[in-house]
């Protein structure tokens, strides 16, 4: 029996972070949103549990950063 999470779902950490989106093999993988307790939010692509691909980081003051992420880090232009 396979107990690994696949498909769409939501997970909330004890510190208040919340991920809603796609899962594959128990990892965030596909499209998803990660919300932070301080109001920041990442909306975009995930691969193997890290931000990978196109995404938008919205800061708590409303400022947006759009770009490409690799292994959880935004690429510099």
Secondary structure as UniProt FT lines:
FT   STRAND          7..12
FT   TURN            14..15
FT   STRAND          18..24
FT   TURN            25..26
FT   STRAND          27..35
FT   TURN            37..38
FT   STRAND          41..47
FT   TURN            48..49
FT   STRAND          50..58
FT   TURN            60..61
FT   STRAND          64..70
FT   TURN            71..72
FT   STRAND          73..74
//
